[in-house]
Amino acid sequence: MQVEIRVLGPLEVYVGGTSIVPSASKPSQLLAMLALNPGHPVSVRALTEEIWGCRPPRSGKPTLQTYILKLRRMLAHALAGTDGLCSKDVLVTRRPGYALAVDPDDVDAVRYDRLSAAGRRAAVDGDHEQAARLLTEALGLWRGQALADVPTGPLLGIEAVRLEETRLGDLHLRIEADLRLGRHHQVLGELAAVCARHPMLENFCAQHMVALYRCGRRGEALLAYRGLRATMIGQLGVEPSHRVWDLHQSILRGRVVPEDPSLAVSG
């Protein structure tokens, strides 16, 4: 049985090349909960809380069973012609709830977490080439915001935030690895876009300053700092951290050289 589950973007679940994602929002939430826990049961209580919050309707449990039945019907259609498998073999009833009996590697988020952890270990070990390669592969699994087209309740919302924060951290580490490998020209455009999307994230601004300085664009590096400072003061009433201020001062006074690895700041 060929299964492909993608949550790093719009929800996509294919069984034998056939999509089993329902068009209705609540069954999609249920499927997303199961997809993020491959091979492990998700309790009826957790599913109910995700779909209806802390005050589910009296009909919550039978309605949940109706959603399960709908998913199994879609699975049955996708499994038609598959020898020896039925929908209950894939979407199984297992105390205290339900589970998708699939290989965890069928889920892009599982593969992402594994590659992310390996890339971070390589970064800690100082293997910047390996870190850049692994983190590039990990980030390449993303197709947009996690669960972009699925309404998220309290549980899916937490997981979506975790994935997005991990993604930002991995992007920072991958760019740092590239900077340490002397690829400052290659990351300039990417950093400009990231800083435009996240104007108050100091780590990315610092990396942008580093890349600009190393490319001989000292004035623009200083302007990047001024933009960060103006935004932080205007929106938060605070100055940038001393770490970024120190980097600004070093660039301002010309006391560093473009190849200096200490410019590849990390948080």
N, C-alpha and C positions, 0 to 999 in steps of 0.2 A: 504493500500500500504506500503510495507516494503522497506525503503530506508536506505542505508548505504554509507556515504561519508567520505573518508579518504584523508587528505592532508598532514598529519604529516609523510611523507615518500613518496614513489611513489603514484601518484594520482590513487585512486580507487573510483569508483562510481557505486554502485549496486542498481538496482531497481527490487524488487521481486527476488533477487538472480542472476540477469543477469547484466553483466557489460555493461555500456553505454559509456565507455571511448573510444574515437576515436583513431585510430592508427596514424593519421596525427597530426603534432605538433600544428598548429594554431587552429584547432577546440578544441584541448586539453587545450590550453591556455584559450580559451573562456569558456569552461566548468569549469576550475579552478576558473576563475573570478566569475562565478555565484555561484559556490560551496562555496566560501568564504564569500558570501553575501546572505545566505539562507533567502528567503522570502522578500528580498529587491531588487528593480530594479537596475540594473547596466546600465548606459546610453550607448547608441550607441557610443557616443564620447569617453567614458572611454574604452570601448571594442576595439575601433579602435586604440586608443593611445597605449593600451597594446600590440596589435598584430603587428602594423606597426610603432609605434613610432610617432614622431611629423610630419612626412611626409607620410601619407597614400597614396596609389595609388588612381587614379580616380575611379577605380572599387572597392574601399574599402567597401562601403556600400552594394552593391549587393553581393559581396563576403561574407560579414558577414552574410547576409540573407541566403546564400547558406549553411554556416556552421550551422546556426540555423536549417535549414531544415534537414540537415544530423543528427543532434542531436535528432530532433523530430522523425525521422525515427527509430533511435536506441531505443528511448523511446517507440515508438509504438510497436516494437518487444518485449521489456521487459514487456509491459503492456498487451500483448495479453492474453485474457482470464480473464482480470480484469474487473469486472462489473462496468459500469458507469464512467470509467476514460479513457481519451484519452491523447495523448502526449501534447496537448495544455493546458491541465489542470495542467500539471506539469512544463513544460517550457512555461511560459506565456509571452505574449506581454503586457508590462505595461510601460506607459510613465515614463521616457524618453527612455526606452530600453526594457530589458528582465529580467526575474527573475525566479529562481527555487522555486516553491511553495512547500517547504518541511519544516518540523519541524527543527528549528535550532539545536536541540539536536541530529539530524541525522548526524551532522558534527563533526568529532573528534576535530577540532580546537576550536569549540565553547565549547565543554565539557572541553577541556584542559584549556581554559582561565578561565572558572568558577572555576575549581578545583584549578588552580594556585592562583587566587585571594583569595579563602578561605584558602589555605595553608599559604599564606603570612600574612593574618590577624591573623591566629593562631600563627605564629612566632612572630608577633608584640606583641600579648597578652601574650607571654611567655609560650604558651601551646605547648611544643616541641614534645610531643607524637602525638598530633593531626596534627601539622605541618608536621611531618615526614610522617604520614599516608596519608594525602591529597596530598602532593607533590610527594610521591612515586606513588600514583594512577595516578596523572597527567602525570608524566614522562613516565609511563608505556604505554601511548597512542602513544608514538613515535615509528616509525619503521625505522627511518633513517632521512636524511636531508629533510626538508619540501619541497614538490613539486619536489622531487629528479629527476623525469624523465620528467618534463615539462619545456620547454624553458620559461624563465621569462623575460618579458619586464619591463618597468619602474614601473608599479603598482604592479604586482605580486612580483617583486624583492624586493620592500619595505616591503611587507607583509611577505615574506619569511625571510628577515633579522629580522623583529620584532619578529617573532615566534622563530627564532634561539637564539636571544639575551635573550628572556624571558626564554627559555629553560635553557640556561647557568645560569641565575640568580636563577632559581628554583632549579637547581642541587646544586648550592652553598648553598642555604638556607636549602635544605633537608639534605645535609651532615653536615651542622652546627648543625641542630637539632639532628642528630644522635650522633655527638660528645658530645653535651650537655647531651645526655642520656647515655653516657658512652660506646657507640658502636664503639670505636676507632679501635678495631681489625677488625670489619666487613667492615669498609670503606677503609682499607689500599689498597687493590688491585684496587678498583675503582678509588681512588685518584691517584695512580701511573699511571693508564691508562689515566686519564684526564690530568694530568700534562705532560705526553708525547705528547698528542695531542695539548695541549695549553701551551707551555713552558714559555710563558711570562705573563700568567694570575696570578697575585700575590695572589689573594684570595685562589685559589686552592693550590698553593704552601704552603701558610701559614697553610691551613688545613692539608696538607700532613705532614708538620713539626710537627703540634700538634699531629696528630695520631701516627706518629713514636715515638715521645717523650713519649707519654702516654703508648706506648707498650714497653718501655724500650730500644728503639733504638735511643739513643741520638746522636750518631755519624752520623747515616744516616739522622737524622733531620737536622744536621748542613751541611751535604753534599747537601741536597736538596736546602738549601739556597744558597750555593756556586754555584750550577748549575744555579739557577735562576739569580743570580748576573752576572755570566759569560755570560749568554745568553743576558741579557738586555744591558750590557755594549757593548758586541760584535755587537749586531744588532741595538740598539737604541742609544748607547752612554750615557745612564743614569743609575743611581744606583736604586735599589729597594727603595720603599717608606720607610719613617721613621717607619711606623707602623710595617712593616715586619722586618726591621732592629732591632727594639726594641724586637720583638719576638725572633729573632736570639740571641740577647744579653742575654735575660732571659734564654734561653736554654743553651747557652754557659757557663753561670755562675752558672747554677743549682739553680736559685733563685725561681723557680716555681715548683709546684708538678703536677703530671699527672692529678689529679682530678680538678685542678684549672679551673673553667669555663671561666676565662678571656682569656684562651688560644684559645678558640673557636672564632677566630677573624672574624669579618664581615666587609664588606666594606660599 
